[in-house]
Amino acid sequence: MLEAAEVTIKNLQSLRCEHKFKRLFEEAEQKLHLCDLDAIPLPRKKKIPKRLDQGLGFASNYCHDSAEEFYRVEFFSVIDAAVLNIKEYFTSTDLTEYQDLSSVLLTGTHKPEIITKYLELNESLNQQLDFFHNQFKESTVDDYRKIFADMVPEVRRMFPQVEALLRLLLVSPASSCTAERSFSALRRLKTWLRSSMSQQRLNHLMICHVHRDRLATLSPQAIAEEFIRAELQKTNEGPFLVDSD
């Protein structure tokens, strides 16, 4: 995510030059001429509010000499604002710290300034990482998660600090997008027409909606059979078989 943000910033900064604006403005003028439209006008000059006009002589609005000069300033301002917002968003969050923590696992590099921030980790992590990377070399955190999931308990107990590091990476969200998606899904599910829905039904619908990809892989026939079997066990009516047809 941080690399994608950096690529976007470099692309925006490459557009911030006189040549790019000049070509864009000329293309706009050519299209206006082809469509037989009026030339690009200057925005209407707004009157200064009385509370700002104190008769000092310097409160008059600045007027650009041409539309090209006006939109040149707007063009550069938009790019500068976009670059600044991207930098503030990705540096004001914990993404950088999360990236540093994941690099410890992926590269095996011991960084004391990062390790000391977490009570779950200690100095033995350095030796365990060296031993662990001699046996396993992957490129993503999810790959290491699969390795630990398939690892026998006897081997897993040899890397308690590496496992603690992996757990920190898995439970610490890189962003709040997942939580924000749940609020968007709630808005779509609980509409004004569904205002009387019970909390239990709403929770079940939310789970089905958020995990719809996993839900699509389930067999409705198997779910129906399991539900009927559970209900019959409650009433002590014995086993019940459902025709697969």
Secondary structure, 3 states (H helix, E strand, C coil): CHHHHHHHHHHHHHHCCHHHHHHHHHHHHHHHHHCCCCCCCCCCCCCCCCCCCCCCCCCCCCCCCCHHHHHHHHHHHHHHHHHHHHHHHHHHCCHHHHHHHHHHHHHCCCCHHHHCCCCCCCCCHHHHHHHHHHHCCCCCHHHHHHHHHHCCHHHHCCCHHHHHHHHHHHHCCCCCHHHHHHHHHHHHHCCHHHCCCCHHHHHHHHHHHHCHHHHHCCCHHHHHHHHHHHHHHHHCCCCCCCCCC
